[in-house]
Amino acid sequence: MGPRRLRLPDDDYKHKAIVEWWYFNGFLKVGRKNYAFMNCLFKIDPVKANIPIISKLMGSFGLREGYFAHSILYDLSRAEKKTVIMPITFVSKNSFEGKRLNVSYIRPMVGGFSVHLIERLGENLRIKNDFVDLLLNSKKDAIIQGKNGWVSLPGVGGTWYYSCSDLRVEGEVLGKKCEGTSWMDHQWADVSYSPALGWDWFSIKLDHGTDIICYKFIFRDNAVYRAYISKPDGEVREIPFEYVALEQWESSVTGAVYDVAWLLSFPTENLKLRVSSFMRDQELLFGAINYWEGPVKVFGNWNGKKISGKGFVELVGRKRKANLLRIGGYELRKAVKESFDKLKTILLRKNFR
């Protein structure tokens, strides 16, 4: 991969890569109730991706291109979350037809299945899962990261990467009309899974219209820090940043320790932000992989003035004390087998592959 120049909207489409994902997060309002959501569809080369349990299972089904999906709905008013982890899914035969992003995929359920969507409709994006059905419209140009979209990463080569940080949202959450904001990330790379891989990732939306993405990528003893700021007028710049953890939380399931509050500093902007989680327990288990994902509150000081906002944080690569192959491996294999058996029945009747 690389070098070339990332082009939108053409690069919304899928690519020939070991791993690729279309990721969305956001905040929704229904009257006085507040929700947050995450939705991510993953595409992998089952053999080369080397994801524990998943790659082997997909390979045993003869899949050359595998898909799985994670979606979460956070009820911020009640500090509760609902999670759907699909260890395997199938896309419709007409997915990725044409030049625009258009993919539908299925989740088997008792007595049937539900159809999930990620598609481009004119200038809008639509996402649909068991929790939300939303139309997203971008109010700014995308944040094209690295050199023309190519981000070099130590030890693994790099990734193609862009973010749509300012998406206005309308639609439904749990069948009720809502409005809000969303963030989209799209990445694809020739990178295989390794327990030596990890990252701390922050997407931040300040109330006055500035968006910031920043992350620390780790591979073995190598680390790279990157941050991009998108101003209300659409100006995008890469800026230096540093951060320290302020609080931690230990999972009672895995024994993994996650940071749950941080102080982020952006020295060239004279900007400091305190970021803290809405809920401490935001750990997700995916077979032998554990990670932490969820909404955060943001308060800070910019050039001597108080500011606030909200965002999302994702933490990958935290060491665990428990053996997740014992905790989640059997259940995941069972879930995949049951899902695949249901999917085979569905595939005989419906237009999916």
C-alpha positions, 0 to 999 in steps of 0.5 A, spaced: 500 500 500 501 507 499 504 511 496 498 514 492 493 520 494 486 519 498 480 521 494 473 522 497 468 520 496 471 514 492 475 512 498 469 511 502 468 504 498 472 498 500 479 496 499 484 490 498 487 490 505 488 485 510 483 489 515 479 495 514 473 498 518 468 503 518 467 506 525 462 511 527 460 514 534 456 520 536 451 523 541 444 523 540 438 527 544 431 525 545 427 530 549 431 530 556 434 524 555 441 523 552 444 517 548 451 516 545 452 510 540 458 506 537 457 502 530 463 499 527 463 494 521 470 490 520 472 487 513 478 482 514 482 477 510 481 471 515 488 468 513 492 474 514 489 478 519 490 472 524 485 475 529 484 469 535 479 465 534 475 469 529 480 468 523 480 460 524 473 460 524 472 464 518 477 460 514 474 453 516 468 456 513 472 457 507 471 465 507 476 469 503 473 476 505 470 476 512 466 481 516 464 482 523 461 488 527 460 491 534 455 496 536 453 499 542 448 504 545 450 508 551 444 511 555 447 517 559 441 518 563 442 512 566 449 510 566 447 504 562 449 500 555 447 495 551 452 491 546 451 487 540 457 483 538 457 480 531 463 475 531 461 473 524 456 477 519 454 476 511 453 482 506 448 482 501 450 481 494 449 488 492 453 491 497 459 495 494 456 495 487 457 502 484 462 507 486 459 509 493 459 506 499 453 501 500 453 495 505 448 491 508 449 486 513 445 481 517 444 479 525 441 473 526 436 473 531 431 468 535 426 467 529 429 471 524 434 476 523 435 484 523 439 488 517 444 493 518 446 498 513 451 503 512 450 507 505 451 513 502 445 517 500 447 523 496 450 527 500 448 524 506 450 517 510 445 512 513 447 507 518 442 502 521 443 497 527 438 494 532 439 501 536 439 507 531 437 509 524 440 515 522 442 520 517 448 523 517 450 530 514 458 532 514 458 540 515 466 540 514 471 537 509 474 530 512 481 530 516 485 527 511 491 524 516 498 523 515 501 524 508 495 525 503 491 520 507 497 515 509 499 515 516 506 511 517 506 507 523 512 504 527 513 496 526 507 495 522 508 500 515 502 504 516 495 505 514 490 509 510 486 514 514 481 519 514 476 522 519 469 526 518 469 529 524 463 534 524 456 530 522 450 532 524 445 527 525 437 526 525 433 519 525 431 515 530 434 511 537 430 505 540 424 508 535 424 515 538 426 521 533 432 524 535 438 529 533 445 530 535 452 529 532 457 524 529 464 522 528 466 517 522 473 514 521 475 510 516 481 506 516 484 500 511 491 497 512 495 491 511 497 489 518 495 483 522 493 482 529 499 482 534 498 482 542 504 487 541 499 492 538 495 498 542 493 505 541 490 510 546 485 514 541 481 520 542 475 524 538 473 530 541 468 535 539 468 542 543 462 546 544 464 552 539 465 547 533 473 545 534 474 538 533 480 534 535 483 527 533 489 525 537 492 518 538 498 514 541 500 508 537 504 503 540 508 497 537 512 493 542 517 498 544 515 503 539 510 509 539 508 515 535 503 521 537 499 524 532 494 530 533 489 534 528 485 540 529 479 542 525 477 549 526 470 551 525 471 554 518 474 547 516 482 549 517 485 542 519 492 542 521 497 537 525 499 539 532 503 536 537 500 533 543 502 530 550 497 527 555 497 523 562 493 519 565 489 521 572 485 515 574 484 508 572 479 502 573 481 495 573 476 490 570 473 485 575 472 480 569 479 480 565 484 484 570 486 489 565 487 496 568 484 502 563 485 509 564 478 513 565 481 520 566 486 524 562 489 531 562 491 532 554 495 538 552 496 541 546 502 546 547 502 550 540 494 552 541 495 554 549 490 548 550 489 543 556 483 539 556 481 534 562 477 528 559 473 523 563 469 517 562 461 517 563 462 510 565 468 507 568 466 500 566 466 500 558 470 494 557 468 490 551 470 482 550 471 480 543 474 472 543 481 473 546 481 481 545 479 486 550 478 493 549 475 499 552 470 504 548 466 509 550 463 516 551 467 522 555 466 529 558 471 534 556 472 541 560 478 545 559 482 552 558 484 555 551 488 561 551 485 563 558 478 561 557 474 556 559 471 551 554 467 544 554 465 538 550 464 531 549 468 525 545 470 518 545 476 514 547 478 507 545 483 503 548 486 497 545 492 493 548 491 493 555 494 487 558 490 482 562 490 477 568 485 473 566 485 468 560 480 470 555 481 464 551 478 460 557 473 466 559 470 468 552 473 463 547 468 457 548 462 462 548 465 465 542 466 459 538 459 457 540 456 463 538 459 463 531 457 456 530 450 458 532 450 464 528 453 461 522 448 455 522 442 461 522 446 465 517 446 459 512 438 458 513 437 465 511 442 465 506 438 460 502 432 464 502 435 471 502 440 475 497 446 475 502 453 472 501 
